[in-house]
Amino acid sequence: MDDPGFSQVADAVNLTIRNLAKLNGAADTDQVRRFLGELIGQQVDDSTTLFPPLHTNYGRNIKLGRSVFINHACSFLDLGGITIEDGVMIGPRVNITSEDHPVEIKLRKTLVTREVIIKKDAWIGAGATILPGVTIGEGAVVAAGAVVTKDVLAGTVVGGVPAKLLKQIDDFDAAEEM
């Protein structure tokens, strides 16, 4: 690569690879949290649980709240930023990407980034995919296997490819008052 900044990118990628190797080889939950903290550059609260393996291309643009649960084999492409707020649950094999490329062939190698935000107490079902620029509203549920291309309103359930509104969560207002 002729880009003068490429060596910095390569250094960051190599650090991510080393940190992921430690994280994904961790022997207990305390090690997982410690190595996850090294990967994302923030202390991970004891209330947060991650089941390895985790896959990411950078890590430093992932922000985690408290009481977050991330199941195994998730993939986070975070160059555009991924914010996961308090109480979020993420099922196995979930893909969250904050990165995209233009459709036009001449522009396709250009990286386009847009932050993904998953609000408090949302639940992302197994095998779901969240695309760049999406915000998942507070308390929302994304059904297993859904592909989310647009924002999801708070207190709703979405599913399908592409994800569509399936229902309102009946007790969402009551949960907010707790």
Contact map, one row per residue, 1 for C-alpha under 8 A:
1110010000000000000000000000000000000000000000000000000000000000000000000000000000000000000000000000000000000000000000000000000000000000000000000000000000000000000000000000000000
1111010000000000000000000000000000000000000000000000000000000000000000000000000000000000000000000000000000000000000000000000000000000000000000000000000000000000000000000000000000
1111110000000000000000000000000000000000000000000000000000000000000000000000000000000000000000000000000000000000000000000000000000000000000000000000000000000000000000000000000000
0111111000000000000000000000000000000000000000000000000000000000000000000000000000000000000000000000000000000000000000000000000000000000000000000000000000000000000000000000000000
0011111110000000000000000000000000000000000000000000000000000000000000000000000000000000000000000000000000000000000000000000000000000000000000000000000000000000000000000000000000
1111111111000000000000000000000000000000000000000000000000000000000000000000000000000000000000000000000000000000000000000000000000000000000000000000000000000000000000000000000000
0001111111100000000000000000000000000000000000000000000000000000000000000000000000000000000000000000000000000000000000000000000000000000000000000000000000000000000000000000000000
0000111111110000000000000000000000000000000000000000000000000000000000000000000000000000000000000000000000000000000000000000000000000000000000000000000000000000000000000000000000
0000111111111000000000000000000000000000000000000000000000000000000000000000000000000000000000000000000000000000000000000000000000000000000000000000000000000000000000000000000000
0000011111111100000000000000000000000000000000000000000000000000000000000000000000000000000000000000000000000000000000000000000000000000000000000000000000000000000000000000000000
0000001111111110000000000000000000000000000000000000000000000000000000000000000000000000000000000000000000000000000000000000000000000000000000000000000000000000000000000000000000
0000000111111111000000000000000000000000000000000000000001000000000000000000000000000000000000000000000000000000000000000000000000000000000000000000000000000000000000000000000000
0000000011111111100000000000000000000000000000000000000011000000000000000000000000000000000000000000000000000000000000000000000000000000000000000000000000000000000000000000000000
0000000001111111110000000000000000000000000000000000000000000000000000000000000000000000000000000000000000000000000000000000000000000000000000000000000000000000000000000000000000
0000000000111111111000000000000000000000000000000000000000000000000000000000000000000000000000000000000000000000000000000000000000000000000000000000000000000000000000000000000000
0000000000011111111100000000000000000010000000000000000111100000000000000000000000000000000000000000000000000000000000000000000000000000000000000000000000000000000000000000000000
0000000000001111111110000000000000000000000000000000000000000000000000000000000000000000000000000000000000000000000000000000000000000000000000000000000000000000000000000000000000
0000000000000111111111000000000000000000000000000000000000000000000000000000000000000000000000000000000000000000000000000000000000000000000000000000000000000000000000000000000000
0000000000000011111111100000000000110110000000000000000000000000000000000000000000000000000000000000000000000000000000000000000000000000000000000000000000000000000000000000000000
0000000000000001111111110000000000100010000000000000011100000000000000000000000000000000000000000000000000000000000000000000000000000000000000000000000000000000000000000000000000
0000000000000000111111111000000000000000000000000000000000000000000000000000000000000000000000000000000000000000000000000000000000000000000000000000000000000000000000000000000000
0000000000000000011111111100000000100000000000000000000000000000000000000000000000000000000000000000000000000000000000000000000000000000000000000000000000000000000000000000000000
0000000000000000001111111100001100110000000000000001110000000000000000000000000000000000000000000000000000000000000000000000000000000000000000000000000000000000000000000000000000
0000000000000000000111111100000100000000000000000001110000000000000000000000000000000000000000000000000000000000000000000000000000000000000000000000000000000000000000000000000000
0000000000000000000011111110000000000000000000000000000000000000000000000000000000000000000000000000000000000000000000000000000000000000000000000000000000000000000000000000000000
0000000000000000000001111111101100100000000000000000000000000000000000000000000000000000000000000000000000000000000000000000000000000000000000000000000000000000000000000000000000
0000000000000000000000001111101100000000000000000000000000000000000000000000000000000000000000000000000000000000000000000000000000000000000000000000000000000000000000000000000000
0000000000000000000000000111111100000000000000000000000000000000000000000000000000000000000000000000000000000000000000000000000000000000000000000000000000000000000000000000000000
0000000000000000000000000111111110000000000000001100000000000000000000000000000000000000000000000000000000000000000000000000000000000000000000000000000000000000000000000000000000
0000000000000000000000000001111111000000000001000000000000000000000000000000000000000000000000000000000000000000000000000000000000000000000000000000000000000000000000000000000000
0000000000000000000000100111111111100000000000000000000000000000000000000000000000000000000000000000000000000000000000000000000000000000000000000000000000000000000000000000000000
0000000000000000000000110111111111110000000000000101000000000000000000000000000000000000000000000000000000000000000000000000000000000000000000000000000000000000000000000000000000
0000000000000000000000000000111111111000000111011100000000000000000000000000000000000000000000000000000000000000000000000000000000000000000000000000000000000000000000000000000000
0000000000000000000000000000011111111100001100000000000000000000000000000000000000000000000000000000000000000000000000000000000000000000000000000000000000000000000000000000000000
0000000000000000001101100100001111111110000000000000000000000000000000000000000000000000000000000000000000000000000000000000000000000000000000000000000000000000000000000000000000
0000000000000000001000100000000111111111000100000000000000000000000000000000000000000000000000000000000000000000000000000000000000000000000000000000000000000000000000000000000000
0000000000000000000000000000000011111111111100000000000000000000000000000000000000000000000000000000000000000000000000000000000000000000000000000000000000000000000000000000000000
0000000000000000001000000000000001111111111000000000000000000000000000000000000000000000000000000000000000000000000000000000000000000000000000000000000000000000000000000000000000
0000000000000001001100000000000000111111100000000000000000110000000000000000000000000000000000000000000000000000000000000000000000000000000000000000000000000000000000000000000000
0000000000000000000000000000000000011111110000000000000000111110000000000000000000000000000000000000000000000000000000000000000000000000000000000000000000000000000000000000000000
0000000000000000000000000000000000001111111000000000000000110000000000000000000000000000000000000000000000000000000000000000000000000000000000000000000000000000000000000000000000
0000000000000000000000000000000000001101111100000000000000000010000000000000000000000000000000000000000000000000000000000000000000000000000000000000000000000000000000000000000000
0000000000000000000000000000000001001100111110000000000000000000000000000000000000000000000000000000000000000000000000000000000000000000000000000000000000000000000000000000000000
0000000000000000000000000000000011011000011111010000000000000001010000000000000000000000000000000000000000000000000000000000000000000000000000000000000000000000000000000000000000
0000000000000000000000000000000010000000001111110000000000000000111000000000000000000000000000000000000000000000000000000000000000000000000000000000000000000000000000000000000000
0000000000000000000000000000010010000000000111111000000000000000001000000000000000000000000000000000000000000000000000000000000000000000000000000000000000000000000000000000000000
0000000000000000000000000000000000000000000011111000000000000000011100000000000000000000000000000000000000000000000000000000000000000000000000000000000000000000000000000000000000
0000000000000000000000000000000010000000000111111100000000000000011110000000000000000000000000000000000000000000000000000000000000000000000000000000000000000000000000000000000000
0000000000000000000000000000100010000000000001111110000000000000001111000000000000000000000000000000000000000000000000000000000000000000000000000000000000000000000000000000000000
0000000000000000000000000000100110000000000000011111000000000000000011110000000000000000000000000000000000000000000000000000000000000000000000000000000000000000000000000000000000
0000000000000000000000000000000000000000000000001111110000000000000001111000000000000000000000000000000000000000000000000000000000000000000000000000000000000000000000000000000000
0000000000000000000000110000000100000000000000000111110000000000000000111000000000000000000000000000000000000000000000000000000000000000000000000000000000000000000000000000000000
0000000000000000000000110000000000000000000000000011111000000000000000011100000000000000000000000000000000000000000000000000000000000000000000000000000000000000000000000000000000
0000000000000000000100110000000000000000000000000011111100000000000000011111000000000000000000000000000000000000000000000000000000000000000000000000000000000000000000000000000000
0000000000000000000100000000000000000000000000000000111110000000000000001111000000000000000000000000000000000000000000000000000000000000000000000000000000000000000000000000000000
0000000000000001000100000000000000000000000000000000011111100000000000000011110000000000000000000000000000000000000000000000000000000000000000000000000000000000000000000000000000
0000000000001001000000000000000000000000000000000000001111100000000000000001111000000000000000000000000000000000000000000000000000000000000000000000000000000000000000000000000000
0000000000011001000000000000000000000000000000000000000111111000000000000000111000000000000000000000000000000000000000000000000000000000000000000000000000000000000000000000000000
0000000000000001000000000000000000000011100000000000000111111100000000000001011000000000000000000000000000000000000000000000000000000000000000000000000000000000000000000000000000
0000000000000000000000000000000000000011100000000000000001111100000000000000010000000000000000000000000000000000000000000000000000000000000000000000000000000000000000000000000000
0000000000000000000000000000000000000001000000000000000001111110000000000000011111000000000000000000000000000000000000000000000000000000000000000000000000000000000000000000000000
0000000000000000000000000000000000000001000000000000000000111111000000000000010011110000000000000000000000000000000000000000000000000000000000000000000000000000000000000000000000
0000000000000000000000000000000000000001010000000000000000001111100000000000000011111000000000000000000000000000000000000000000000000000000000000000000000000000000000000000000000
0000000000000000000000000000000000000000000100000000000000000111110100000000000000111100000000000000000000000000000000000000000000000000000000000000000000000000000000000000000000
0000000000000000000000000000000000000000000010000000000000000011111100000000000000011110000000000000000000000000000000000000000000000000000000000000000000000000000000000000000000
0000000000000000000000000000000000000000000110110000000000000001111100000000000000001110000000000000000000000000000000000000000000000000000000000000000000000000000000000000000000
0000000000000000000000000000000000000000000011111000000000000000111110000000000000000111000000000000000000000000000000000000000000000000000000000000000000000000000000000000000000
0000000000000000000000000000000000000000000000111000000000000001111111000000000000011111100000000000000000000000000000000000000000000000000000000000000000000000000000000000000000
0000000000000000000000000000000000000000000000011100000000000000001111100000000000000011110000000000000000000000000000000000000000000000000000000000000000000000000000000000000000
0000000000000000000000000000000000000000000000001110000000000000000111110100000000000000111100000000000000000000000000000000000000000000000000000000000000000000000000000000000000
0000000000000000000000000000000000000000000000000111000000000000000011111100000000000000011110000000000000000000000000000000000000000000000000000000000000000000000000000000000000
0000000000000000000000000000000000000000000000000111110000000000000001111100000000000000001110000000000000000000000000000000000000000000000000000000000000000000000000000000000000
0000000000000000000000000000000000000000000000000011111000000000000000111110000000000000000111000000000000000000000000000000000000000000000000000000000000000000000000000000000000
0000000000000000000000000000000000000000000000000000111000000000000001111111000000000000000111100000000000000000000000000000000000000000000000000000000000000000000000000000000000
0000000000000000000000000000000000000000000000000000011100000000000000001111100000000000000011111000000000000000000000000000000000000000000000000000000000000000000000000000000000
0000000000000000000000000000000000000000000000000000011110100000000000000111110001000000000000111000000000000000000000000000000000000000000000000000000000000000000000000000000000
0000000000000000000000000000000000000000000000000000000111000000000000000011111100000000000000011110000000000000000000000000000000000000000000000000000000000000000000000000000000
0000000000000000000000000000000000000000000000000000000111111100000000000001111111000000000000011110000000000000000000000000000000000000000000000000000000000000000000000000000000
0000000000000000000000000000000000000000000000000000000011101000000000000000111110000000000000000110000000000000100000000000000000000000000000000000000000000000000000000000000000
0000000000000000000000000000000000000000000000000000000000001000000000000000111111000000000000000110000000000000111100000000000000010000000000000000000000000000000000000000000000
0000000000000000000000000000000000000000000000000000000000001110000000000000011111100000000000000100000000000000111100000000000000000000000000000000000000000000000000000000000000
0000000000000000000000000000000000000000000000000000000000001110000000000001010111110000000000010100000000000000001111000000000000000000000000000000000000000000000000000000000000
0000000000000000000000000000000000000000000000000000000000000111000000000000000011111000000000000000000000000000001111000000000000000000000000000000000000000000000000000000000000
0000000000000000000000000000000000000000000000000000000000000111100100000000000001111101000000000000000000000000000011110000000000000000000000000000000000000000000000000000000000
0000000000000000000000000000000000000000000000000000000000000011110100000000000000111111000000000000000000000000000011111000000000000000000000000000000000000000000000000000000000
0000000000000000000000000000000000000000000000000000000000000001111100000000000000011111000000000000000000000000000000111000000000000000000000000000000000000000000000000000000000
0000000000000000000000000000000000000000000000000000000000000000111110000000000000001111100000000000000000000000000000011100000000000000000000000000000000000000000000000000000000
0000000000000000000000000000000000000000000000000000000000000000001110000000000000011111110000000000000000000000000001111111000000000000000000000000000000000000000000000000000000
0000000000000000000000000000000000000000000000000000000000000000000111000000000000000011111000000000000000000000000000001111000000000000000000000000000000000000000000000000000000
0000000000000000000000000000000000000000000000000000000000000000000011100000000000000001111101000000000000000000000000000011110000000000000000000000000000000000000000000000000000
0000000000000000000000000000000000000000000000000000000000000000000001110000000000000000111111000000000000000000000000000011111000000000000000000000000000000000000000000000000000
0000000000000000000000000000000000000000000000000000000000000000000001111100000000000000011111000000000000000000000000000000111000000000000000000000000000000000000000000000000000
0000000000000000000000000000000000000000000000000000000000000000000000111110000000000000001111100000000000000000000000000000011100000000000000000000000000000000000000000000000000
0000000000000000000000000000000000000000000000000000000000000000000000001110000000000000011111110000000000000000000000000001111110000000000000000000000000000000000000000000000000
0000000000000000000000000000000000000000000000000000000000000000000000000111000000000000000011111000000000000000000000000000001111000000000000000000000000000000000000000000000000
0000000000000000000000000000000000000000000000000000000000000000000000000011110001000000000001111100000000000000000100000000000011110000000000000000000000000000000000000000000000
0000000000000000000000000000000000000000000000000000000000000000000000000011110000000000000000111111000000000000000100000000000011110000000000000000000000000000000000000000000000
0000000000000000000000000000000000000000000000000000000000000000000000000000111111000000000000011111000000000000111100000000000000111000000000000000000000000000000000000000000000
0000000000000000000000000000000000000000000000000000000000000000000000000000111100000000000000001111100000000011110000000000000000110000000000000000000000000000000000000000000000
0000000000000000000000000000000000000000000000000000000000000000000000000000000000000000000000001111110000000011100000000000000000010000000000000000000000000000000000000000000000
0000000000000000000000000000000000000000000000000000000000000000000000000000000000000000000000000011111000111111000000000000000000000000000000000000000000000000000000000000000000
0000000000000000000000000000000000000000000000000000000000000000000000000000000000000000000000000001111110111111000000000000000000000000000000000000000000000000000000000000000000
0000000000000000000000000000000000000000000000000000000000000000000000000000000000000000000000000000111110110000000000000000000000000000000000000000000000000000000000000000000000
0000000000000000000000000000000000000000000000000000000000000000000000000000000000000000000000000000011111110000000000000000000000000000000000000000000000000000000000000000000000
0000000000000000000000000000000000000000000000000000000000000000000000000000000000000000000000000000011111110000000000000000000000000000000000000000000000000000000000000000000000
0000000000000000000000000000000000000000000000000000000000000000000000000000000000000000000000000000000111111000000000000000000000000000000000000000000000000000000000000000000000
0000000000000000000000000000000000000000000000000000000000000000000000000000000000000000000000000000111111111100000000000000000000000000000000000000000000000000000000000000000000
0000000000000000000000000000000000000000000000000000000000000000000000000000000000000000000000000000111111111110000000000000000000000000000000000000000000000000000000000000000000
0000000000000000000000000000000000000000000000000000000000000000000000000000000000000000000000000000110001111110000000000000000000000000000000000000000000000000000000000000000000
0000000000000000000000000000000000000000000000000000000000000000000000000000000000000000000000000000110000111111000000000000000000000000000000000000000000000000000000000000000000
0000000000000000000000000000000000000000000000000000000000000000000000000000000000000000000000000011110000011111100000000000000000000000000000000000000000000000000000000000000000
0000000000000000000000000000000000000000000000000000000000000000000000000000000000000000000000000011110000000111110000000000000000000000000000000000000000000000000000000000000000
0000000000000000000000000000000000000000000000000000000000000000000000000000001110000000000000000111000000000011111000000000000000011000000000000000000000000000000000000000000000
0000000000000000000000000000000000000000000000000000000000000000000000000000000110000000000000000110000000000001111100000000000000011000000000000000000000000000000000000000000000
0000000000000000000000000000000000000000000000000000000000000000000000000000000111100000000000000100000000000000111110000000000000011100000000000000000000000000000000000000000000
0000000000000000000000000000000000000000000000000000000000000000000000000000000111100000000000011100000000000000011111000000000001111110000000000000000000000000000000000000000000
0000000000000000000000000000000000000000000000000000000000000000000000000000000001111000000000000000000000000000001111100000000000001111000000000000000000000000000000000000000000
0000000000000000000000000000000000000000000000000000000000000000000000000000000001111001000000000000000000000000000111110100000000000011110000000000000000000000000000000000000000
0000000000000000000000000000000000000000000000000000000000000000000000000000000000011101000000000000000000000000000011111100000000000011111000000000000000000000000000000000000000
0000000000000000000000000000000000000000000000000000000000000000000000000000000000011111000000000000000000000000000001111100000000000000111000000000000000000000000000000000000000
0000000000000000000000000000000000000000000000000000000000000000000000000000000000001111100000000000000000000000000000111110000000000000011100000000000000000000000000000000000000
0000000000000000000000000000000000000000000000000000000000000000000000000000000000000011100000000000000000000000000001111111000000000001111110000000000000000000000000000000000000
0000000000000000000000000000000000000000000000000000000000000000000000000000000000000001111000000000000000000000000000001111100000000000001111000000000000000000000000000000000000
0000000000000000000000000000000000000000000000000000000000000000000000000000000000000001111001000000000000000000000000000111110100000000000011110000000000000000000000000000000000
0000000000000000000000000000000000000000000000000000000000000000000000000000000000000000011101000000000000000000000000000011111100000000000011111000000000000000000000000000000000
0000000000000000000000000000000000000000000000000000000000000000000000000000000000000000011111000000000000000000000000000001111100000000000000111000000000000000000000000000000000
0000000000000000000000000000000000000000000000000000000000000000000000000000000000000000001111100000000000000000000000000000111110000000000000011100000000000000000000000000000000
0000000000000000000000000000000000000000000000000000000000000000000000000000000000000000000011100000000000000000000000000001111111000000000001111111000000000000000000000000000000
0000000000000000000000000000000000000000000000000000000000000000000000000000000000000000000001111000000000000000000000000000001111100000000000001111000000000000000000000000000000
0000000000000000000000000000000000000000000000000000000000000000000000000000000000000000000000111000000000000000000100000000000111110100000000000011100000000000000000000000000000
0000000000000000000000000000000000000000000000000000000000000000000000000000000000000000000000011110000000000000000100000000000011111100000000000011110000000000000000000000000000
0000000000000000000000000000000000000000000000000000000000000000000000000000000100000000000000011111000000000000111100000000000001111100000000000000100000000000000000000000000000
0000000000000000000000000000000000000000000000000000000000000000000000000000000000000000000000000100000000000000111110000000000000111110000000000000010000000000000000000000000000
0000000000000000000000000000000000000000000000000000000000000000000000000000000000000000000000000000000000000000001110000000000001111111000000000001111100000000000000000000000000
0000000000000000000000000000000000000000000000000000000000000000000000000000000000000000000000000000000000000000000111100000000000001111100000000000011100000000000000000000000000
0000000000000000000000000000000000000000000000000000000000000000000000000000000000000000000000000000000000000000000011100100000000000111110100000000001111000000000000000000000000
0000000000000000000000000000000000000000000000000000000000000000000000000000000000000000000000000000000000000000000001110100000000000011111100000000001111100000000000000000000000
0000000000000000000000000000000000000000000000000000000000000000000000000000000000000000000000000000000000000000000001111100000000000001111100000000000011100000000000000000000000
0000000000000000000000000000000000000000000000000000000000000000000000000000000000000000000000000000000000000000000000111110000000000000111110000000000001110000000000000001000000
0000000000000000000000000000000000000000000000000000000000000000000000000000000000000000000000000000000000000000000000001110000000000001111111000000000111111000000000001000000000
0000000000000000000000000000000000000000000000000000000000000000000000000000000000000000000000000000000000000000000000000111100000000000001111100000000000111100000000000000000000
0000000000000000000000000000000000000000000000000000000000000000000000000000000000000000000000000000000000000000000000000011100100000000000111110100000000001110000000000000000000
0000000000000000000000000000000000000000000000000000000000000000000000000000000000000000000000000000000000000000000000000001110100000000000011111100000000001111000000000000000000
0000000000000000000000000000000000000000000000000000000000000000000000000000000000000000000000000000000000000000000000000001111100000000000001111100000000000010000000000000000000
0000000000000000000000000000000000000000000000000000000000000000000000000000000000000000000000000000000000000000000000000000111110000000000000111110000000000011100000000000000000
0000000000000000000000000000000000000000000000000000000000000000000000000000000000000000000000000000000000000000000000000000001110000000000001111111000000000111111000000000000000
0000000000000000000000000000000000000000000000000000000000000000000000000000000000000000000000000000000000000000000000000000000111100000000000001111100000000011111000000000000000
0000000000000000000000000000000000000000000000000000000000000000000000000000000000000000000000000000000000000000000000000000000111100100000000000111111000000000111000000000000000
0000000000000000000000000000000000000000000000000000000000000000000000000000000000000000000000000000000000000000000000000000000001110100000000000011111000000000011000000000000000
0000000000000000000000000000000000000000000000000000000000000000000000000000000000000000000000000000000000000000000000000000000000101110000000000001111100000000000000000000000000
0000000000000000000000000000000000000000000000000000000000000000000000000000000000000000000000000000000000000000000000000000000000000111100000000001111110000000000000000000000000
0000000000000000000000000000000000000000000000000000000000000000000000000000000000000000000000000000000000000000000000000000000000000111100100000000011111010100000000000000000000
0000000000000000000000000000000000000000000000000000000000000000000000000000000000000000000000000000000000000000000000000000000000000001110100000000001111110000000000000000000000
0000000000000000000000000000000000000000000000000000000000000000000000000000000000000000000000000000000000000000000000000000000000000001111100000000000111110000000000000000000000
0000000000000000000000000000000000000000000000000000000000000000000000000000000000000000000000000000000000000000000000000000000000000000111110000000000011111000000000011001000000
0000000000000000000000000000000000000000000000000000000000000000000000000000000000000000000000000000000000000000000000000000000000000000001110000000000111111100000011111000000000
0000000000000000000000000000000000000000000000000000000000000000000000000000000000000000000000000000000000000000000000000000000000000000000111100000000000111110000011111000000000
0000000000000000000000000000000000000000000000000000000000000000000000000000000000000000000000000000000000000000000000000000000000000000000011100100000100011111001111100000000000
0000000000000000000000000000000000000000000000000000000000000000000000000000000000000000000000000000000000000000000000000000000000000000000001111110000000001111111111000000000000
0000000000000000000000000000000000000000000000000000000000000000000000000000000000000000000000000000000000000000000000000000000000000000000000101110000000000111111100000000000000
0000000000000000000000000000000000000000000000000000000000000000000000000000000000000000000000000000000000000000000000000000000000000000000000001111000000000011111100000000000000
0000000000000000000000000000000000000000000000000000000000000000000000000000000000000000000000000000000000000000000000000000000000000000000000000111100000000011111100000000000000
0000000000000000000000000000000000000000000000000000000000000000000000000000000000000000000000000000000000000000000000000000000000000000000000000111100000000111111110000000000000
0000000000000000000000000000000000000000000000000000000000000000000000000000000000000000000000000000000000000000000000000000000000000000000000000000000000000111111111000000000000
0000000000000000000000000000000000000000000000000000000000000000000000000000000000000000000000000000000000000000000000000000000000000000000000000000000000011110001111100000000000
0000000000000000000000000000000000000000000000000000000000000000000000000000000000000000000000000000000000000000000000000000000000000000000000000000000000011110000111110000000000
0000000000000000000000000000000000000000000000000000000000000000000000000000000000000000000000000000000000000000000000000000000000000000000000000000000000011100000011111000000000
0000000000000000000000000000000000000000000000000000000000000000000000000000000000000000000000000000000000000000000000000000000000000000000000000000000000111000000001111100000000
0000000000000000000000000000000000000000000000000000000000000000000000000000000000000000000000000000000000000000000000000000000000000000000100000000000000111000000000111111000000
0000000000000000000000000000000000000000000000000000000000000000000000000000000000000000000000000000000000000000000000000000000000000000000000000000000000000000000000011111100000
0000000000000000000000000000000000000000000000000000000000000000000000000000000000000000000000000000000000000000000000000000000000000000000000000000000000000000000000001111111000
0000000000000000000000000000000000000000000000000000000000000000000000000000000000000000000000000000000000000000000000000000000000000000001000000000000000100000000000001111111100
0000000000000000000000000000000000000000000000000000000000000000000000000000000000000000000000000000000000000000000000000000000000000000000000000000000000000000000000000111111110
0000000000000000000000000000000000000000000000000000000000000000000000000000000000000000000000000000000000000000000000000000000000000000000000000000000000000000000000000011111111
0000000000000000000000000000000000000000000000000000000000000000000000000000000000000000000000000000000000000000000000000000000000000000000000000000000000000000000000000011111111
0000000000000000000000000000000000000000000000000000000000000000000000000000000000000000000000000000000000000000000000000000000000000000000000000000000000000000000000000001111111
0000000000000000000000000000000000000000000000000000000000000000000000000000000000000000000000000000000000000000000000000000000000000000000000000000000000000000000000000000111111
0000000000000000000000000000000000000000000000000000000000000000000000000000000000000000000000000000000000000000000000000000000000000000000000000000000000000000000000000000011111
